[in-house]
C-alpha cells in the first residue's frame, strides 16, 4: 500500500510538472502573440489619427477654396500693394501719410523710411512719422490711414500733449505730438528674387 501511495504521489508530481511545463511553453507561445496584438492595436490607433487629420485637411481645402472665391469676388486684392519693390512701396506709404497729415491740418515734423523686415513670406515695409495736430485731426488721420486702400497698419503709436498757451478770449486747443510707424506688407517672393 505504501508503494502504491508513493507511486500515486509520483504520478501526481509528474502530472503537475507536466502541466507546469505546458503552462510555461504556452506563455512563451502566447506572449509574442499578445505583443503582436498590442502592436497591431497601436498601429490601428495611429492610422485612425492620421485618417482623422487627412479628413480635416480635406475639409479645410474646401473652406480655403470658398475663402479664395470670396477674396476674388469682393476684390480683397485691392487692399494689398501690387507687385512692387519695397522701396517704391515705402515711398508711396510716405506720400500717403504726408498727404493725410497735411489734409487734416497737422504739422509734419519728420518722416523716414524703415528698413524692410522679413516676416514669414512677406516683407514689412513702412515709415517712421513724427507730427503734431489737435486731437480731432489725429483721430481723422489715423482713421483715414487705416481704412484707405491699399492697407496700411499703425504698428507703434505714442502720444504726448504739447503745452500751448491760449491768448485772452481764445479757447485752449489741445495739441498732441504723435510718433508712429506706419507699415504695410509686400510679398517677399515678388521682390527681386525674394531677397532683401
Beta strands, then each sheet from edge to edge (+ up, - down):
strand 1: 107-113
strand 2: 117-119
strand 3: 122-134
strand 4: 153-162
strand 5: 175-187
sheet 1: 1+ 3- 2+
sheet 2: 1+ 3- 5+ 4-
end
